[in-house]
Amino acid sequence: MKLLGVLRHCSNLSRSKAVMCATGGVQRELIGFERGFSSYSEDSEMEEFLDYLDRLKNYEKAGVPKGAGTDSSDGFDLGRMNRLMERLGNPHSSFKAVHIAGTKGKGSTAAFLSNILREGGYSVGCYTSPHLWTIRERMSLGREGDLVPAKKLNDLFHRIKHIFDQSIELENGSISHFEVLTAMAFALFAQEKVDIAVVELVLGGPFIPYIERILRDKASSMSSPVVSASDAGNRSTMGGIGRDKGKPYQLCDIVIHIKKDLQLFVELFDVKLCMLGHHQLQNAVTATCTALCLRGQGWNLSDESIHAGLERTYLLGRSQFLTSEESEAVGLPGLTILLDGAHTKESAKTLADTIHMTHPHAPLALVVAMASDKDHLAFARELLSAIQPEVVVTTEVTIAGAGSRTTSASLLKGAWIQASMELGTGFVDIGSGDYGKYLEDQTDCSVRSLKHEPVLAVVNSVEDSMKTANMILGMRAGNQSGVIVVTGSLHAVSSILSSLHR
């Protein structure tokens, strides 16, 4: 599903409009923008706000209830959010907005579009989730896309805290972490008088089958045209891979000639996308189509602004290759390290495509940690059917700061063993910790004959897993330069980036 519905903005600004953009690519959840990160020691300035959030129900930590999206006690009550916004004075009605909904690709599309708008000279408020280091990553402001300063967020919280307190009491304590955070974002954007907001709609899980129907029905009820970013008029193509300061980019031509209810036309050649993969090209096309719809509504977005905004976009943890200095900082100098928060069957395929695109012949090690509510078997099966790693190290990571959704490394190992059996391959299972004996055994001819099979190990921390993977990869790859991929969860990626930050 790749839809763009141009919808009237339901607000008291009767003449304002917004674009609703739905995505269905195979991209992971959003992280923060690379630029604008500052020391998260600033978060100490909003300790009371963070403590307040921690006392609320947090579905990111606990997982989405099985009954979510149904008429049950587990269902989410949108009426509750409407009542909260009314008590705050409906701040979301004071700015124009683009809402991005869908199954996958929301974060990338939001990042692309926000940067296009900034290149056009607009002050943009962007609201996405989740975050890596600080909750402030979820809200970026202005023409540069800087994270909201801790003091500004703290001051806003204290100004409207009494409304949250009142709402929690009136709603019998059912106001959630995400609802308060979303309300804060809308109040912030209204306070800062942004020209436009780009808002990621967190619709997934049980809502996935309904997203396309909901959007089409909504567009139809408002007599709004719908255009598909995968229309035959989209003739965008990928070229080769280049490198800038050691980081890869893909060279693309984005050519859109769509003539339906809307006249969309643009030709952008030699666009250097730092976001890698065909799925990212599709996300860039979706953002470009959205920008063209906005341009048709009178927004001043030149071809040059679109081109520059696409090239400017880079997200942490999405096909992110560490620099040589960063690899050295994590204790693995000279090694190529790829961080990718893939955690579904679909995103595993895009990760494999990225590896084939950038390092098709390099010896490969995978370091994998996943949340308990993900399909571990499908993820492992997809990767093993597309690539041939020399070593897989399963490990553990806390999810959203809690252990309730953590998958044990040994349980995760079982999924990889099952996937390899289904595919008719195998592993040399060296268990947990007996790596010295494994290396000694490689001098034995009977063991050496198994070297064509990947090695499977279990290590309990992500950082130690990388060192173990490097040790085994070096032994098996010889003089060849290898690649270590950390994947399975954005929280595993966050663990590595946090160590860099420290």
C-alpha positions in Angstrom: 0.0 0.0 0.0 1.4 3.4 -1.0 -1.4 6.0 -0.9 -1.5 9.7 -0.8 -4.9 11.2 0.2 -5.2 15.0 0.0 -7.6 15.8 2.9 -9.1 18.9 4.3 -7.7 19.8 7.7 -10.5 19.3 10.2 -9.9 22.4 12.3 -11.1 25.9 13.0 -8.9 27.1 10.1 -11.5 26.6 7.5 -9.3 27.5 4.6 -6.3 25.4 5.7 -5.6 22.0 4.2 -3.3 19.1 4.9 -2.0 16.1 3.1 -2.6 12.6 4.5 0.1 10.3 3.4 0.0 6.5 4.0 2.9 4.3 3.6 3.3 0.5 3.3 6.9 0.0 2.5 9.2 -2.2 4.4 11.0 0.4 6.6 11.4 0.2 10.3 10.0 2.5 13.0 11.4 6.0 13.2 14.5 7.0 15.1 15.5 10.6 15.6 17.3 12.9 13.1 21.0 12.8 13.0 21.4 16.5 13.3 20.3 18.3 16.4 21.4 15.7 19.0 22.9 17.2 22.1 23.9 15.7 25.3 21.0 13.9 26.9 22.3 15.1 30.2 19.9 18.0 29.4 17.1 15.5 30.3 17.9 16.1 34.0 16.2 19.5 33.4 12.9 17.7 32.9 13.3 15.0 35.4 9.8 15.6 36.9 8.2 15.3 33.5 10.0 12.0 32.8 9.0 10.7 36.2 5.4 11.7 35.4 5.5 9.8 32.1 7.0 6.7 33.8 4.0 6.5 36.1 1.6 6.2 33.2 0.7 3.1 31.2 3.3 2.5 28.5 2.4 0.2 25.7 5.9 0.4 24.3 7.2 -1.3 27.4 4.3 -3.6 28.0 3.5 -4.4 24.3 0.2 -3.7 22.5 -2.7 -5.6 24.0 -4.1 -8.5 21.8 -7.5 -6.8 21.9 -6.3 -3.5 20.7 -8.4 -2.1 17.8 -11.4 -4.1 18.9 -14.5 -3.3 21.0 -13.1 -4.7 24.2 -11.5 -3.7 27.4 -8.2 -3.8 25.6 -9.4 -1.4 22.8 -7.9 2.1 22.5 -10.4 4.9 23.2 -9.9 7.7 20.7 -12.7 9.6 22.5 -10.5 9.8 25.5 -7.8 11.6 23.4 -10.4 13.9 22.0 -11.5 14.9 25.4 -7.9 15.5 26.5 -7.3 17.8 23.5 -10.5 19.7 24.2 -9.3 20.4 27.8 -6.0 21.7 26.3 -7.9 24.0 24.0 -7.5 21.9 20.9 -3.9 23.0 20.1 -3.8 20.7 17.0 -6.4 22.9 15.4 -4.0 25.9 15.3 -1.5 24.6 12.7 -1.6 22.9 9.3 -0.4 19.3 9.3 0.6 16.3 7.2 -0.4 13.0 8.8 1.6 10.0 7.8 -0.1 6.6 8.4 0.5 3.1 7.3 2.2 -0.2 8.0 5.9 0.6 7.4 8.0 3.5 6.1 6.3 6.2 8.2 9.4 7.4 9.9 11.5 7.7 6.7 8.7 9.4 4.8 8.2 11.9 7.7 12.0 12.6 7.7 12.1 13.1 3.9 9.0 15.4 3.9 10.1 17.4 6.9 13.5 18.2 5.3 11.8 19.1 2.0 9.6 21.6 3.8 12.6 23.0 5.7 14.5 23.5 2.5 11.5 25.4 1.3 12.0 27.8 4.1 9.2 26.6 6.4 9.3 26.2 10.2 8.3 22.5 10.7 7.2 20.6 13.7 7.9 16.9 13.3 6.5 14.3 15.7 7.6 10.7 15.5 8.3 7.6 17.6 10.1 5.8 19.2 13.4 7.4 20.3 17.0 6.1 20.9 18.6 8.3 23.6 16.2 11.0 24.7 12.4 11.4 24.4 13.1 14.8 22.9 14.1 13.1 19.7 10.4 12.6 19.0 9.8 16.3 18.6 11.9 18.4 16.2 11.3 22.1 15.6 12.0 25.0 13.2 13.8 25.4 9.9 16.8 23.3 11.0 15.0 20.4 12.6 16.6 20.7 16.0 15.3 18.6 18.9 13.1 20.5 21.3 15.2 21.9 24.1 14.7 20.2 27.5 13.9 23.5 29.2 11.3 24.4 26.6 9.6 21.0 27.1 9.9 21.2 30.9 8.4 24.7 31.0 5.5 23.6 28.8 4.8 20.6 31.0 4.6 22.7 34.1 2.2 25.1 32.4 -0.3 22.4 31.5 0.4 19.7 34.1 -2.8 20.6 36.0 -4.8 19.7 32.8 -3.1 16.3 32.6 -3.8 15.7 36.3 -7.4 16.6 35.8 -7.7 14.4 32.8 -6.2 11.4 34.5 -8.6 11.7 37.3 -11.7 12.2 35.0 -10.6 9.2 32.9 -10.1 6.9 35.9 -6.4 6.7 35.4 -6.5 5.4 31.9 -4.6 8.2 30.2 -1.4 6.6 28.7 2.2 7.6 28.3 1.7 8.1 24.5 -1.4 10.2 24.9 0.3 12.7 27.2 3.4 12.8 25.0 1.3 13.4 21.8 -0.7 16.1 23.6 2.6 17.7 24.6 3.8 17.7 21.0 0.7 19.3 19.7 0.7 21.9 22.4 4.4 22.6 21.7 3.8 23.1 17.9 1.0 25.4 18.6 3.1 27.4 21.1 6.0 27.7 18.6 3.6 28.7 15.8 5.1 26.2 13.3 4.2 26.7 9.7 3.3 23.1 9.3 3.5 19.8 11.3 4.5 16.4 10.0 2.9 13.8 12.3 3.5 10.1 12.3 0.3 8.2 13.1 1.1 5.1 15.1 -1.2 2.7 13.4 0.1 -0.8 13.2 -0.4 -4.3 14.7 -4.1 -5.1 14.8 -4.9 -1.9 12.8 -2.9 -2.9 9.7 -5.7 -4.6 7.7 -7.9 -1.6 8.2 -5.5 1.3 7.3 -6.0 1.4 3.5 -9.8 1.1 3.8 -9.9 3.8 6.5 -7.8 6.2 4.5 -9.7 5.7 1.3 -13.1 6.0 3.0 -11.9 9.2 4.7 -10.7 10.7 1.5 -13.9 9.8 -0.3 -16.1 11.3 2.5 -14.2 14.6 2.1 -14.2 14.5 -1.7 -10.4 14.4 -1.6 -8.4 12.9 -4.5 -6.1 9.9 -3.9 -2.9 9.3 -5.8 -0.7 6.3 -5.6 3.0 6.7 -5.3 3.4 3.4 -7.1 1.4 4.7 -10.1 2.7 3.9 -13.5 3.6 7.5 -13.8 6.3 7.0 -11.2 9.4 6.1 -13.3 12.0 6.5 -10.5 15.1 4.4 -10.7 18.1 3.5 -8.6 21.7 3.7 -9.9 25.0 2.8 -8.3 26.4 3.2 -4.9 28.8 6.0 -4.1 30.6 7.1 -1.0 31.0 10.5 0.7 33.5 10.7 3.6 33.3 6.9 3.9 29.5 6.7 4.1 27.6 5.1 1.2 24.8 6.7 -0.7 22.7 5.5 -3.6 22.3 7.5 -6.7 18.7 7.8 -7.9 16.6 9.5 -10.5 13.1 10.5 -9.2 10.8 11.0 -12.1 7.1 11.4 -11.5 4.5 12.1 -14.2 1.1 11.4 -12.7 -2.0 12.8 -14.4 -5.2 12.0 -12.5 -7.2 14.2 -10.3 -3.9 15.9 -9.4 -1.3 17.0 -11.9 2.0 15.8 -10.3 5.2 16.4 -12.3 8.8 16.4 -11.3 12.1 15.2 -12.7 15.0 15.0 -10.3 18.2 13.5 -11.5 21.3 12.3 -9.7 19.7 12.5 -6.2 22.2 11.2 -3.6 20.0 9.3 -1.1 21.8 8.6 2.2 18.9 6.3 3.0 19.7 3.0 1.3 17.6 0.5 -0.5 14.8 0.3 -3.0 12.2 0.7 -0.1 13.9 4.0 0.7 13.6 5.2 -2.8 9.9 4.4 -2.6 9.6 6.3 0.7 11.4 9.3 -1.0 8.9 9.1 -3.9 6.0 9.1 -1.4 7.4 12.2 0.3 8.0 13.8 -3.1 4.4 13.1 -4.2 3.2 14.6 -0.9 5.4 17.7 -1.5 3.9 18.0 -5.0 0.4 17.8 -3.6 1.3 20.6 -1.1 2.8 22.7 -4.0 -0.5 22.3 -5.8 -2.2 23.8 -2.7 0.1 26.8 -2.8 3.1 25.9 -0.7 6.3 27.2 -2.1 8.3 24.1 -2.7 10.6 24.2 -5.7 12.2 21.2 -7.4 15.5 22.4 -5.9 14.0 22.3 -2.4 12.7 18.7 -2.9 16.1 17.6 -4.3 18.0 19.2 -1.4 15.5 17.9 1.2 15.8 14.3 0.0 19.6 14.4 0.0 19.7 16.0 3.5 17.7 13.2 5.1 19.6 10.7 7.3 18.2 8.6 10.1 20.2 6.9 12.9 19.9 3.1 13.0 18.6 2.7 9.5 21.3 1.2 7.3 23.7 3.2 9.3 27.4 2.4 8.8 29.7 3.6 11.6 32.6 5.8 10.6 36.1 4.5 11.2 36.4 6.7 14.3 33.1 5.2 15.6 34.3 1.6 15.0 37.4 2.4 16.9 35.5 3.9 19.7 33.5 0.7 20.2 36.7 -1.3 20.3 36.6 -2.7 16.8 39.1 -0.6 14.8 39.2 -1.2 11.0 35.9 -3.1 11.0 32.8 -2.3 9.0 29.8 -2.1 11.3 26.3 -1.7 10.1 23.5 -0.8 12.5 20.0 -1.6 11.3 16.8 -1.8 13.5 15.1 -4.3 11.2 12.7 -6.5 13.2 10.2 -8.0 10.8 10.3 -10.4 7.9 9.8 -7.6 5.5 12.5 -5.4 7.0 14.9 -8.4 7.1 14.5 -8.6 3.3 15.4 -4.9 2.9 18.4 -5.4 5.2 19.6 -8.3 3.1 19.2 -6.2 0.0 21.3 -3.4 1.6 24.0 -5.9 2.4 24.0 -7.2 -1.1 24.1 -3.7 -2.5 27.0 -2.4 -0.3 29.1 -5.4 0.6 28.1 -8.3 -1.7 31.2 -10.5 -1.1 32.3 -9.5 2.4 32.3 -12.1 5.2 29.4 -11.4 7.4 28.5 -11.6 11.1 25.1 -11.0 12.6 24.4 -9.8 16.1 20.7 -10.2 16.8 18.5 -9.1 19.7 14.7 -8.9 19.5 11.6 -8.1 21.5 9.4 -10.9 22.6 6.4 -9.9 20.5 8.2 -10.2 17.2 8.2 -13.1 14.8 11.7 -14.4 15.5 11.4 -17.4 13.2 10.2 -15.4 10.2 13.0 -12.9 10.7 15.7 -15.5 10.9 14.3 -17.5 7.9 14.2 -14.4 5.7 17.8 -13.5 6.5 19.2 -17.0 6.1 17.4 -17.5 2.8 19.0 -14.3 1.4 22.5 -14.2 2.9 25.1 -16.6 4.2 26.6 -15.3 7.4 29.8 -16.7 8.8 28.5 -16.2 12.4 25.3 -15.4 14.1 25.4 -14.2 17.7 22.1 -14.0 19.6 22.0 -11.6 22.5 19.6 -9.7 24.7 18.5 -6.1 25.2 15.9 -4.3 27.3 13.0 -3.0 25.4 12.0 0.7 26.1 13.9 0.5 29.3 12.1 -2.6 30.7 12.7 -6.3 30.6 9.2 -7.5 30.2 9.5 -7.7 26.4 13.1 -8.9 26.2 13.7 -12.2 24.4 16.4 -14.4 26.0 19.4 -15.0 23.8 19.0 -18.8 24.2 15.3 -18.7 23.1 16.3 -16.5 20.1 19.0 -19.1 19.2 16.3 -21.7 19.0 14.5 -19.7 16.3 17.7 -19.5 14.2 18.3 -23.2 14.6 14.8 -24.0 13.5 15.1 -21.6 10.5 18.3 -23.3 9.4 16.8 -26.7 9.6 13.8 -25.6 7.5 16.1 -24.2 4.9 18.3 -27.3 4.9 21.4 -25.5 6.1 23.1 -25.9 9.5 25.0 -24.3 12.3 28.1 -25.1 14.3 26.5 -24.4 17.6 29.2 -23.4 20.1 26.7 -22.4 22.8 27.6 -19.7 25.3 31.1 -18.8 26.4 33.2 -21.7 25.1 34.9 -19.7 22.4 38.5 -20.5 23.2 37.8 -24.2 22.8 36.1 -23.5 19.5 39.1 -21.7 18.2 41.4 -24.5 19.3 39.2 -27.1 17.6 39.7 -25.3 14.3 43.1 -26.9 14.0 41.4 -30.3 13.9 40.6 -31.5 10.4 37.3 -33.1 11.4 36.1 -29.8 12.7 37.6 -27.7 10.0 35.5 -29.6 7.5 32.4 -27.9 9.0 33.7 -24.4 8.3 31.3 -23.9 5.5 28.5 -23.9 8.0 27.8 -20.7 10.0 28.7 -20.5 13.6 26.0 -19.9 16.2 26.9 -18.4 19.6 25.0 -16.9 22.6 26.2 -13.8 24.4 24.2 -11.9 26.9 25.2 -8.3 26.1 25.2 -6.5 22.7 28.6 -5.0 23.2 30.2 -8.3 24.1 28.4 -10.0 21.2 30.1 -7.7 18.8 33.5 -8.6 20.2 32.7 -12.3 20.0 31.4 -11.9 16.5 34.6 -10.1 15.5 36.8 -12.8 17.0 35.0 -15.7 15.2 34.7 -13.7 12.0 38.4 -12.9 12.0 39.2 -16.6 12.4 36.9 -17.8 9.6 37.4 -14.9 7.2 41.2 -14.7 7.3 42.6 -11.6 5.6 39.2 -10.6 4.1 37.6 -7.5 5.5 34.3 -8.5 7.3 31.1 -6.7 8.2 29.3 -7.0 11.5 25.6 -6.2 11.4 23.7 -5.3 14.6 20.0 -5.9 14.0 16.6 -7.2 15.3 15.7 -4.2 17.4 16.2 -0.5 17.5 17.0 -1.0 21.2 20.0 -3.1 20.2 21.1 -0.2 17.9 20.5 2.2 20.7 22.8 0.2 23.0 25.7 0.7 20.6 25.0 4.4 19.9 24.7 5.0 23.6 28.1 3.5 24.2 29.5 5.9 21.5 27.8 8.8 23.2 29.3 7.9 26.5 
